[in-house]
Amino acid sequence: MTGFLALCRFVARQNDAVNGAGASRADSLAAVFGLTFLAILAVGIAAIGD
């Protein structure tokens, strides 16, 4: 999970460097959606095991 966050931060820094400061707001929103999806998936997989 921390690797995913590190990747998102790296992409955001690169995006800001290329497209100007503040360009990564959409990327951070995508990261939130991605983490939410991964959390829901993990809960679903854990529920299957019960």
C-alpha positions as CSV (number, residue, x, y, z in Angstrom):
1,M,0.0,0.0,0.0
2,T,2.8,2.4,0.8
3,G,4.4,1.5,-2.5
4,F,1.2,2.6,-4.3
5,L,1.2,5.9,-2.4
6,A,4.9,6.5,-3.2
7,L,4.1,5.8,-6.9
8,C,1.2,8.3,-6.8
9,R,3.5,11.0,-5.2
10,F,6.1,10.4,-7.8
11,V,3.6,10.7,-10.7
12,A,2.2,13.9,-9.1
13,R,5.7,15.4,-8.8
14,Q,6.4,14.6,-12.5
15,N,3.0,16.0,-13.5
16,D,3.6,19.2,-11.6
17,A,7.1,19.6,-13.2
18,V,5.7,19.1,-16.7
19,N,2.3,20.9,-16.5
20,G,2.9,23.5,-13.8
21,A,2.2,23.6,-10.1
22,G,-1.3,22.4,-9.1
23,A,-1.8,20.1,-12.1
24,S,-1.8,17.1,-9.8
25,R,-5.1,17.7,-8.1
26,A,-6.8,15.3,-10.4
27,D,-4.1,12.8,-9.9
28,S,-4.6,12.9,-6.1
29,L,-8.3,12.4,-6.5
30,A,-7.5,9.4,-8.7
31,A,-5.2,8.1,-5.9
32,V,-8.1,8.4,-3.4
33,F,-10.4,6.5,-5.7
34,G,-7.7,3.9,-6.3
35,L,-7.0,3.4,-2.6
36,T,-10.8,3.2,-1.8
37,F,-11.2,0.5,-4.5
38,L,-8.3,-1.5,-3.1
39,A,-9.7,-1.3,0.4
40,I,-13.1,-2.5,-0.8
41,L,-11.5,-5.3,-2.7
42,A,-9.5,-6.3,0.4
43,V,-12.7,-6.4,2.5
44,G,-14.4,-8.5,-0.2
45,I,-11.6,-11.0,-0.4
46,A,-11.5,-11.2,3.4
47,A,-15.3,-11.8,3.4
48,I,-14.9,-14.7,1.0
49,G,-12.6,-16.5,3.4
50,D,-15.2,-16.5,6.2
